[in-house]
């Protein structure tokens, strides 16, 4: 399993032929005003259960918005918001959020050691691959492969996301990779790695 995930990460990044998003940042800024209530005026949400979009890869944002439209990802708040966006709107909003800097949180001191161990080295005994393989040393992800930026993200949001993948209530991950990963993690490990990631930059 660990080798499989690492191989998929490597091949996806290597074989991606997508061109970087060409959305209009200024048009995206105007359209993103509707997102500010939850995600903040510059994409850095204040409520830790809502994700930061600032600095997120444009491809990833585009995919998530299309997945909300196509009901591949379910969220009662986001679904109607996404339905009102055209393909051009989505490109523009994604380009805008990708262009603004993200803030960084502070990891809990008592969770850093375990979180760092899991993020950088995985856990051989459960076949858990290292997060760093796909998301990079600073959590920046990979834009060509559409692996999301997770560094600096709110820990509570990351915890909920991993638990949703673990439970299978979120299933729009590439080839089930995140569901496989999360299923190999205890709740304690999810809390620790999420806290560690929130302080990465």
C-alpha positions in Angstrom: 0.0 0.0 0.0 2.7 2.5 1.0 4.7 1.8 -2.2 1.4 2.1 -4.2 0.6 5.6 -2.9 4.1 6.8 -3.3 4.2 5.5 -6.9 0.8 7.1 -7.7 2.0 10.4 -6.3 5.2 10.3 -8.4 3.5 9.2 -11.6 0.7 11.7 -11.3 3.1 14.5 -10.8 5.3 13.3 -13.6 2.6 12.5 -16.2 0.4 15.6 -15.7 0.0 17.4 -19.0 -2.4 20.1 -17.8 -1.4 23.7 -18.4 -1.4 26.0 -15.4 -4.8 27.8 -15.0 -5.2 30.9 -17.0 -8.1 32.5 -15.1 -8.5 36.2 -14.8 -7.3 37.2 -11.3 -9.2 40.5 -11.2 -12.4 39.0 -12.4 -11.9 36.2 -9.8 -11.4 38.8 -7.0 -14.8 40.3 -7.8 -16.6 37.0 -8.1 -14.9 35.7 -4.9 -16.7 38.4 -2.8 -19.5 35.9 -2.4 -17.0 33.5 -0.8 -15.8 36.0 1.8 -18.5 35.3 4.4 -17.1 31.8 5.1 -13.6 31.9 3.6 -12.6 35.4 4.6 -12.1 38.5 2.3 -8.7 37.2 1.2 -9.4 33.5 1.4 -8.0 33.1 4.9 -11.0 32.0 6.9 -11.4 32.9 10.5 -13.5 30.0 11.5 -11.3 26.9 11.8 -13.9 24.5 10.5 -13.9 26.3 7.1 -10.9 25.8 4.9 -8.5 28.5 3.9 -8.5 28.9 0.1 -5.7 31.5 -0.1 -2.6 30.1 -1.8 -4.4 26.9 -2.8 -3.6 25.5 -6.2 -5.9 26.7 -8.9 -6.4 23.2 -10.4 -7.4 21.8 -7.0 -9.9 24.6 -6.4 -11.4 24.1 -9.9 -11.7 20.3 -9.3 -13.5 20.8 -6.0 -16.0 23.3 -7.4 -16.8 21.1 -10.3 -17.1 18.1 -7.9 -19.6 20.1 -5.9 -21.5 20.8 -9.1 -21.4 17.2 -10.2 -22.3 15.9 -6.7 -19.1 14.0 -6.4 -18.4 16.0 -3.2 -21.3 16.7 -0.9 -21.7 19.8 1.3 -25.0 21.5 1.9 -23.5 24.9 2.0 -21.1 24.6 -0.9 -23.3 22.8 -3.4 -25.7 25.7 -4.1 -22.8 28.2 -4.1 -20.9 26.2 -6.8 -24.0 25.6 -8.9 -24.2 29.4 -9.6 -20.7 29.4 -11.1 -19.9 29.1 -14.8 -16.8 27.3 -16.0 -15.2 30.7 -16.6 -16.2 31.9 -13.1 -14.6 28.8 -11.6 -11.3 29.4 -13.5 -11.3 33.1 -12.4 -12.1 32.4 -8.7 -9.4 29.6 -8.6 -6.8 31.9 -10.2 -7.6 34.6 -7.6 -7.3 32.4 -4.6 -4.1 30.9 -5.9 -2.6 34.4 -6.2 -3.1 35.5 -2.6 -0.8 34.4 0.3 -2.1 32.0 3.0 -1.6 32.5 6.7 0.0 29.9 9.0 -1.4 28.5 12.2 0.5 27.3 15.3 0.8 23.6 15.9 0.1 22.3 19.4 3.4 21.7 21.2 2.3 18.3 22.6 1.3 17.0 19.2 4.3 18.1 17.1 6.6 15.1 17.7 4.0 12.5 16.6 2.6 14.7 13.8 6.1 15.3 12.4 7.0 11.6 12.5 3.8 10.7 10.6 4.1 13.5 8.1 7.7 12.9 7.3 8.1 9.2 7.8 4.6 7.6 7.8 4.2 4.5 9.9 5.6 1.2 8.6 3.6 -1.0 11.0 0.3 0.1 9.5 1.5 0.7 6.0 0.9 4.4 6.3 2.8 6.4 3.7 4.5 9.7 4.6 2.3 12.8 3.7 5.5 14.5 2.5 5.5 12.2 -0.6 2.6 14.0 -2.2 2.2 17.3 -0.2 5.9 18.2 0.0 8.2 19.2 2.9 6.3 22.5 3.5 2.8 21.2 2.7 2.7 23.2 -0.6 1.3 20.2 -2.6 1.8 20.0 -6.3 0.0 22.2 -8.7 0.6 20.1 -11.9 -0.6 17.0 -10.1 -3.5 18.9 -8.3 -2.3 17.7 -4.9 -3.6 20.4 -2.6 -1.6 22.8 -0.4 -2.2 21.8 3.2 0.5 23.6 5.0 -0.9 26.3 7.3 -4.5 25.0 6.9 -6.7 25.0 10.0 -6.2 21.8 12.1 -9.9 21.3 12.8 -10.7 21.4 9.1 -7.9 18.9 8.4 -9.1 16.6 11.2 -12.7 16.6 9.8 -11.5 16.0 6.3 -9.3 13.0 7.2 -12.2 11.6 9.3 -14.6 12.0 6.4 -12.1 10.2 4.1 -11.7 7.5 6.8 -15.5 7.1 7.1 -16.0 7.2 3.3 -18.3 10.1 3.5 -15.9 12.0 1.3 -14.9 10.1 -1.8 -13.7 12.5 -4.5 -10.0 11.7 -3.9 -7.8 10.5 -6.8 -8.0 6.7 -7.1 -9.1 6.5 -3.4 -5.7 7.5 -2.2 -6.8 9.6 0.7 -9.4 7.1 1.8 -6.7 4.4 1.9 -4.4 6.7 3.9 -7.0 7.9 6.4 -8.2 4.4 7.0 -4.8 3.5 8.3 -4.8 6.3 10.9 -6.1 6.3 14.4 -8.0 9.4 15.6 -5.0 10.3 17.7 -2.8 10.2 14.7 -5.2 12.3 12.7 -5.3 14.9 15.4 -1.5 15.0 15.6 -0.7 15.2 11.9 -3.4 17.8 11.4 -1.9 20.0 14.1 1.6 19.6 12.7 0.4 20.4 9.2 -1.3 23.6 10.4 2.1 25.0 11.4 3.9 24.1 8.1 5.0 26.8 5.8 
